[in-house]
Amino acid sequence: MEQNFLVDQFFKGGPMMWAMLLCSLIALGVIIDRLWNLMRVPGEQEAEQQLTAAEDVLKSQGEGGAVEQFRQGSGVLNFIFAALVKRYDTLILENRTDIEDMRQELITTVEEAGELYLGRLLNALGTIGVLSPLMGLLGTIIGMIRAFDAIARAGAGDPAAVASGISEALITTATGLIVAIPTIVFHRYLSARAEKVFKDVELYCHAFANTLLMRSQQSKQQG
């Protein structure tokens, strides 16, 4: 009975209900994806192990082997480590010699790669949170237009003639808020959580960047 009521209300809401349904499904998918990725962030001990393993692969297989190893792995550290190695190779090809300049470039890479991985799809979530009430408002306006059109055709003395338009207006407004409120809440939570996670893993990323810089200095000394 409740399910039939919800289905009836959905169809009474008019065409904008389909757009808001799509937005709600996308938002749900993004929330699940981000929660899953944030739950898989390594703890301190596991991060230390990943850093040690990355440094060992770099020493034994070089940059190419390290990137391939990182691609086969998963998680935020593998993603940032791979980005660091690629940027390091680019700096070498550009014949960068200033260590401090290279260090700053690698620090920037850590920040960009961390934001790309941890903040992926969060902009889409924020957009849905802002867009949903606007779509609900558009549905409200469409419903009111239909209501006034019904009044013009049947006269104000027949409430049944305008009930459909008024119902559509109220349903779309409520639906827009129902989609937007949890979406905005999760967007704020996931953004804050992503910042905290980045601060937790940033130390290990900088340590790997220092390993790359030491490798560069050793290559110069041997050369």
Helices and strands as residue ranges (DSSP letters): H 2-12, H 16-39, H 44-72, H 76-93, H 99-118, H 122-154, H 159-222
